[in-house]
Amino acid sequence: MPRMTKLDPWPQPAAFFFWQARRSCGREVRKPCPAPGRGVGKGPENKRVSRMTREYLTVVVKPNLEAMSTGVADPRLTYNAVATADALAAHIFYWCRANAPAEVSGLKDISAYRQEQKKHKANAALMYDVAKALKHVELDRGAPRIRLATDILPQQFGYEEGAYGVGPFGGGEQMSAIVDGRKVQLAWTIRSVVEFYEGEMDRLRIP
């Protein structure tokens, strides 16, 4: 089992233009999925699941990301982005059950699938904990990185503090989570997880 870092590395100013390439190369290379529908997933119900998965990303998740990027200190925009981005994992899981069952073999439900994805993307674990904390207010089971919804709030970021290219130029307030005593920008966290899941959708050839 690959070791999971506490958080994905933040992009730094000097390496910003190489960020996308480094992030892609740094992630575990996973084999492309065979074309869907080969022996399974040929019925109209499976086609509907497939269509909904990609449309959900395009029509719901990405617009919420863009809205959040225009108001990184707005709790409402951030909460919407967290909830819809976190639900993307469920869309992929149920698509796999219908069209590529080998991808989720041994995973009995969406919770097991989420645990599996945490091995490949550290920020997926953090975003899942943030989503649960916002939903349940206080988490008293397991070992979540975020236990209280009150740990998710706007925080002041100074110049060159935090991830490069995220938030207003020169600093300012941004919605953040307090993880191990330090501020983590949620705009950066959510966007990186959505990019990871979109990469999974492309690997799985979800149309």
The 8 nearest C-alpha neighbors of each residue, nearest first, counted from 0:
[[1, 2, 118, 3, 119, 115, 117, 27],
 [2, 0, 3, 118, 119, 27, 4, 117],
 [1, 3, 0, 4, 118, 119, 5, 121],
 [4, 2, 118, 121, 1, 5, 119, 117],
 [5, 3, 6, 121, 2, 7, 8, 120],
 [4, 6, 3, 121, 7, 122, 125, 144],
 [7, 5, 121, 4, 122, 8, 125, 3],
 [6, 8, 121, 122, 9, 4, 5, 120],
 [9, 7, 6, 10, 4, 11, 22, 162],
 [8, 10, 162, 11, 7, 161, 163, 6],
 [11, 9, 162, 163, 15, 18, 8, 14],
 [10, 12, 14, 163, 13, 15, 9, 162],
 [13, 11, 15, 14, 163, 10, 164, 159],
 [14, 12, 11, 15, 16, 10, 17, 163],
 [13, 15, 17, 12, 11, 16, 18, 10],
 [16, 14, 18, 12, 17, 13, 11, 10],
 [17, 15, 18, 14, 19, 13, 12, 20],
 [16, 18, 14, 15, 20, 19, 21, 22],
 [19, 17, 15, 21, 20, 16, 22, 14],
 [18, 20, 22, 21, 17, 23, 16, 15],
 [21, 19, 23, 17, 22, 18, 24, 25],
 [20, 22, 24, 18, 23, 19, 25, 17],
 [23, 21, 25, 19, 20, 24, 18, 26],
 [24, 22, 20, 21, 25, 26, 19, 27],
 [23, 25, 21, 22, 26, 20, 27, 28],
 [26, 24, 22, 23, 21, 27, 20, 28],
 [27, 25, 24, 23, 28, 22, 119, 120],
 [26, 28, 29, 25, 119, 24, 23, 120],
 [29, 27, 26, 30, 24, 25, 23, 31],
 [30, 28, 27, 31, 202, 26, 199, 32],
 [29, 31, 32, 28, 202, 203, 33, 27],
 [32, 30, 202, 203, 33, 29, 204, 201],
 [31, 33, 203, 202, 30, 34, 204, 99],
 [34, 32, 35, 31, 203, 204, 37, 99],
 [33, 35, 32, 204, 36, 37, 203, 99],
 [36, 34, 98, 37, 33, 99, 204, 40],
 [35, 37, 40, 39, 41, 98, 38, 34],
 [38, 36, 39, 35, 34, 40, 41, 33],
 [37, 39, 36, 40, 41, 35, 98, 99],
 [40, 38, 36, 37, 98, 41, 97, 99],
 [39, 41, 98, 36, 45, 97, 42, 38],
 [42, 40, 36, 39, 45, 43, 46, 38],
 [41, 43, 44, 45, 40, 46, 39, 36],
 [44, 42, 46, 45, 47, 41, 40, 48],
 [43, 45, 47, 46, 42, 48, 40, 41],
 [46, 44, 48, 40, 47, 43, 42, 97],
 [45, 47, 43, 49, 44, 48, 50, 42],
 [46, 48, 44, 50, 45, 49, 51, 43],
 [49, 47, 45, 51, 46, 50, 94, 52],
 [50, 48, 46, 52, 47, 51, 94, 45],
 [49, 51, 47, 52, 48, 53, 54, 46],
 [50, 52, 54, 48, 49, 53, 55, 47],
 [53, 51, 55, 49, 90, 50, 54, 48],
 [54, 52, 56, 55, 51, 50, 57, 206],
 [53, 55, 57, 51, 56, 52, 58, 50],
 [54, 56, 52, 59, 58, 53, 57, 51],
 [57, 55, 60, 53, 54, 59, 58, 61],
 [58, 56, 54, 55, 61, 59, 60, 53],
 [57, 59, 55, 54, 56, 60, 62, 61],
 [60, 58, 55, 62, 56, 61, 57, 63],
 [61, 59, 56, 63, 62, 83, 84, 57],
 [60, 62, 64, 63, 57, 59, 56, 65],
 [63, 61, 65, 64, 60, 59, 66, 58],
 [62, 64, 66, 80, 60, 61, 65, 67],
 [65, 63, 61, 67, 62, 66, 80, 68],
 [64, 66, 62, 68, 67, 63, 61, 69],
 [65, 67, 63, 69, 64, 68, 62, 76],
 [66, 68, 76, 64, 70, 65, 69, 71],
 [69, 67, 65, 66, 70, 71, 64, 186],
 [68, 70, 67, 66, 71, 65, 166, 64],
 [69, 71, 67, 73, 72, 68, 66, 76],
 [70, 72, 173, 68, 67, 73, 174, 69],
 [73, 71, 173, 174, 70, 172, 153, 74],
 [72, 74, 70, 76, 75, 71, 77, 174],
 [75, 73, 77, 76, 78, 72, 174, 152],
 [76, 74, 78, 77, 73, 79, 80, 67],
 [77, 75, 67, 79, 78, 73, 74, 80],
 [76, 78, 80, 74, 79, 75, 67, 81],
 [77, 79, 81, 75, 80, 76, 74, 82],
 [80, 78, 76, 82, 77, 81, 83, 75],
 [79, 81, 77, 63, 78, 83, 82, 64],
 [82, 80, 78, 84, 79, 83, 85, 130],
 [83, 81, 85, 79, 84, 80, 130, 78],
 [82, 84, 86, 85, 80, 81, 60, 79],
 [85, 83, 81, 87, 86, 82, 60, 80],
 [84, 86, 82, 87, 83, 81, 88, 127],
 [87, 85, 83, 88, 89, 84, 82, 90],
 [86, 88, 90, 84, 85, 89, 91, 83],
 [89, 87, 91, 86, 90, 85, 92, 113],
 [90, 88, 92, 86, 87, 91, 109, 93],
 [89, 91, 87, 52, 88, 93, 92, 94],
 [92, 90, 94, 88, 89, 93, 95, 87],
 [93, 91, 89, 95, 94, 90, 88, 96],
 [94, 92, 96, 95, 90, 91, 89, 97],
 [93, 95, 91, 97, 92, 96, 98, 48],
 [96, 94, 99, 98, 92, 93, 97, 100],
 [97, 95, 100, 93, 94, 98, 99, 92],
 [98, 96, 40, 94, 95, 45, 99, 93],
 [97, 99, 40, 95, 35, 39, 36, 96],
 [98, 100, 95, 101, 102, 96, 97, 35],
 [101, 99, 96, 102, 95, 103, 104, 98],
 [100, 102, 104, 103, 99, 95, 96, 105],
 [103, 101, 100, 99, 104, 95, 96, 32],
 [104, 102, 106, 101, 100, 105, 95, 96],
 [103, 105, 101, 106, 102, 100, 107, 96],
 [104, 106, 107, 103, 101, 111, 102, 108],
 [107, 105, 111, 103, 104, 108, 112, 109],
 [106, 108, 105, 111, 109, 112, 104, 110],
 [107, 109, 110, 111, 106, 112, 92, 113],
 [108, 110, 112, 111, 89, 113, 92, 107],
 [111, 109, 113, 112, 108, 114, 107, 106],
 [110, 112, 114, 106, 109, 113, 108, 115],
 [113, 111, 109, 115, 110, 114, 106, 116],
 [114, 112, 116, 110, 115, 111, 109, 117],
 [115, 113, 111, 117, 112, 116, 110, 118],
 [114, 116, 112, 113, 117, 118, 111, 119],
 [117, 115, 113, 118, 119, 114, 120, 112],
 [116, 118, 120, 124, 114, 119, 115, 121],
 [119, 117, 116, 115, 3, 120, 1, 121],
 [118, 120, 116, 117, 121, 27, 26, 3],
 [121, 119, 117, 123, 122, 118, 116, 124],
 [120, 122, 123, 6, 124, 117, 7, 3],
 [121, 123, 125, 124, 120, 6, 7, 188],
 [124, 122, 126, 121, 120, 125, 117, 192],
 [123, 125, 117, 127, 122, 121, 126, 128],
 [124, 126, 122, 128, 127, 123, 129, 144],
 [127, 125, 129, 123, 128, 124, 122, 130],
 [126, 128, 130, 124, 129, 125, 123, 131],
 [129, 127, 131, 125, 126, 130, 145, 143],
 [128, 130, 126, 132, 127, 131, 133, 145],
 [129, 131, 127, 133, 128, 132, 82, 81],
 [132, 130, 134, 128, 133, 129, 135, 127],
 [131, 133, 136, 148, 129, 135, 134, 130],
 [132, 134, 148, 130, 136, 131, 135, 129],
 [133, 135, 131, 132, 136, 130, 148, 137],
 [134, 136, 132, 137, 133, 131, 138, 148],
 [137, 135, 148, 132, 133, 147, 134, 138],
 [138, 136, 147, 135, 146, 132, 148, 139],
 [139, 137, 146, 140, 132, 147, 135, 136],
 [138, 140, 137, 141, 146, 142, 143, 147],
 [141, 139, 138, 142, 143, 146, 137, 131],
 [140, 142, 143, 139, 138, 144, 146, 128],
 [141, 143, 144, 140, 139, 146, 145, 138],
 [144, 142, 145, 128, 146, 141, 138, 140],
 [143, 145, 178, 125, 128, 146, 142, 179],
 [146, 144, 143, 128, 147, 129, 178, 132],
 [145, 147, 138, 137, 143, 132, 144, 148],
 [148, 146, 137, 149, 150, 132, 136, 145],
 [147, 149, 136, 132, 133, 150, 151, 137],
 [148, 150, 147, 151, 152, 136, 133, 146],
 [151, 149, 148, 147, 177, 176, 152, 145],
 [152, 150, 176, 149, 148, 175, 177, 174],
 [151, 153, 174, 175, 150, 154, 176, 149],
 [154, 152, 174, 173, 72, 175, 172, 155],
 [155, 153, 172, 173, 175, 174, 152, 156],
 [154, 156, 172, 171, 173, 157, 153, 170],
 [157, 155, 170, 171, 160, 172, 154, 158],
 [156, 158, 170, 160, 159, 171, 155, 169],
 [157, 159, 169, 170, 160, 156, 168, 171],
 [160, 158, 157, 161, 163, 170, 169, 162],
 [161, 159, 157, 158, 156, 162, 170, 163],
 [160, 162, 159, 163, 184, 156, 183, 9],
 [161, 163, 9, 10, 165, 164, 11, 160],
 [162, 164, 12, 165, 11, 10, 161, 159],
 [163, 165, 162, 166, 15, 12, 168, 167],
 [166, 164, 163, 162, 187, 167, 186, 161],
 [165, 167, 71, 168, 164, 173, 170, 68],
 [168, 166, 170, 169, 171, 165, 71, 172],
 [169, 167, 170, 166, 158, 171, 164, 165],
 [168, 170, 158, 167, 157, 171, 159, 156],
 [171, 169, 157, 158, 156, 168, 167, 166],
 [172, 170, 156, 155, 167, 157, 173, 169],
 [171, 173, 155, 154, 72, 153, 156, 174],
 [174, 172, 72, 71, 153, 154, 175, 155],
 [173, 175, 153, 72, 152, 71, 185, 154],
 [176, 174, 184, 185, 183, 152, 151, 153],
 [175, 177, 151, 183, 150, 182, 178, 152],
 [176, 178, 182, 181, 150, 180, 183, 179],
 [179, 177, 180, 181, 176, 144, 182, 145],
 [180, 178, 181, 177, 144, 182, 145, 5],
 [179, 181, 178, 177, 182, 176, 183, 150],
 [182, 180, 178, 177, 179, 183, 176, 175],
 [181, 183, 177, 176, 175, 178, 184, 180],
 [184, 182, 175, 176, 185, 177, 181, 178],
 [185, 183, 175, 186, 187, 174, 188, 182],
 [184, 186, 188, 175, 187, 189, 174, 183],
 [185, 187, 189, 188, 184, 190, 71, 68],
 [188, 186, 190, 185, 189, 184, 191, 165],
 [189, 187, 185, 191, 186, 190, 122, 192],
 [188, 190, 192, 186, 191, 187, 185, 193],
 [189, 191, 193, 187, 192, 188, 186, 194],
 [190, 192, 194, 188, 189, 193, 187, 195],
 [193, 191, 195, 189, 194, 190, 123, 122],
 [192, 194, 196, 190, 195, 191, 197, 189],
 [195, 193, 197, 191, 192, 196, 198, 190],
 [194, 196, 192, 198, 193, 197, 191, 199],
 [197, 195, 199, 193, 198, 194, 200, 192],
 [196, 198, 200, 194, 199, 195, 193, 201],
 [199, 197, 195, 201, 196, 200, 194, 202],
 [200, 198, 196, 202, 197, 201, 203, 195],
 [199, 201, 197, 203, 205, 198, 202, 204],
 [200, 202, 204, 198, 203, 199, 205, 197],
 [203, 201, 31, 199, 204, 200, 32, 198],
 [202, 204, 32, 200, 201, 205, 199, 31],
 [205, 203, 201, 202, 206, 200, 34, 32],
 [204, 206, 200, 203, 201, 49, 53, 35],
 [205, 204, 49, 53, 50, 201, 200, 52]]
